[in-house]
């Protein structure tokens, strides 16, 4: 047992069974968050553990030697027996460290045993029979080079998934996916429908990483036809439930990147139903994050805000705030901040997820938000840099990426035509870009612009507001009040005001004069704050009190006790506070609050 004076640290793990190195990385991260491990020690250890450059126990003990107090560690989460035994042995050899696990060990799978024995042929054969992709098998598998796996494509796929799940190794994933795509025809060897469907979903991920849209969609549809009915019927439980959730997640992303947003939304809705029924809190958050991102892309900002409020920050395991699972929530928050008059705040949020910007699944929304935020802040230097970034790193070669590039060009040409010259509507590749191009054209050729806008059938609010602006500017004088009322009503309904920034000052004055009184008040407030950099955050009294409690380091139960609130009320205040600040962790919230002067208001 640790001495009575030992520092007690709780170490939460993710839902996937980790390796020995993964457990130690989580332990060291938690010790660092407790203020006991120096930044440099954590950095060196995590890099070494991720790269497999030494014995995990030796790496961990060297880092823990820099902790000045005894430690009592409690690890919360599933860990395979072999990894658990190795970590306990490592801890016994570390000075002043007491460690316990709060759950029974998970059984080693046949795949893990084959890998441990170095029998890759058996591992490849067994991998097709077992539930695939519900544990990363990280260290042992990812230490194999792609060339070692040319005859073992399923193992290559597993390695690619494990690599992609971690920021430190994501850049290596595509080499494994290249090997893995050879295995597509062997998926039929799986006899059980769920493992086969999940394998199709992850194979779609491999093909989308490599830019093969046709094969990506082939595997996606094979996955969805099995997994979606299971999810809607709420039939999956146990290990199968996590596998179904993972398959739906990846299939929905592939549909989105393949250009079918409606089908992607349907799959993400099925994921939300399934995750709630199976009580998978991380996947519940993930489903809401993905749906919030779709809403943001379509311009449904009020809906985006409501979905983000449903995300429970406490349900994300510690350290996952910047992970691949939380990225859609960050991007949706950045889009919301842009629409709510805080473009620089939006760019701050995007910095949390930009480590793999050139190859990210959600490169398109990130690209559009970056350009929009820089344009609304009227920072031409930043706009030019983002344009150059996009040209140098054009993202995955898929339909949605091409449409985002086209939309980004239209946005910059609308906000700063001297940086990027406008294109005529007929040259636009997407209806969103065509609508923005029509807005630029309406000033010189109103009839042609109105004709181009009338041909646009896309019903997304982000597109329709531009169509209505073109109709307003091209309308006869007697028809303009009705057109002004229509566009103001749509913008208010969805909380989307950024398109109005592309109007000239005289055009905005005309719209303001003809729209119903007060209809553009929100936009006027928004525009003033955007140009002055004053992203005014208004907190309720309850949020103020919780913010002050955050600064003391109090836990959620301690806040509830000290503030005389229920724990659920504290969680609700925290969700609203984090959303308004555009953050996901305590440290980020305090830093953002200080930068906005909110902490000074508490004395």
Secondary structure by P-SEA (a helix, b strand, c coil): ccccccbbbbbbbccccccaaaaaaaaaaaaaaaccccaaaaaaaaaaaaaccccaaaaaaaaaccccbbbbbbbbccccaaaaaaaaaaaaacccbbbbbccccccccaaaaaaaacaaaaaaaaaaacccccccccccccccccccccccaaaaaaaaaaaaaccccccaaaaaaaaaccccccccccccaaaaaaaaaaaaaaaaaacaaaaaaaaaaaaaaccaaaaaaccccaaaaaaaaaaaaaaaaaaaaaccaaaaaaaaaaaaaaaaaaccaaaaaaaaaaaaaaaaaacaaaaaaaaaaacccccccccccccccaaaaaaaaaaaaaaaccaaaaaaaaaacccccccccaaaaaaaaaaaaaaaaccaaaaaaaaaaaaaccccccaaaaaaaaaaaaaaaaaccccbbbbcccccccaaaaaaaaaaaccccaaaaaaaaaacccccaaaaaaaaaaaaaaccccaaaaaaaaaaaaaaaaccccccccccaaaaaaaaaacccccaaaaaaaaaaaaacccbbbbcaaaaaaaaaaaacccaaaaaaaacccaaaaaaaaaaaaaaaccccaaaaaaaaaaaccccccc
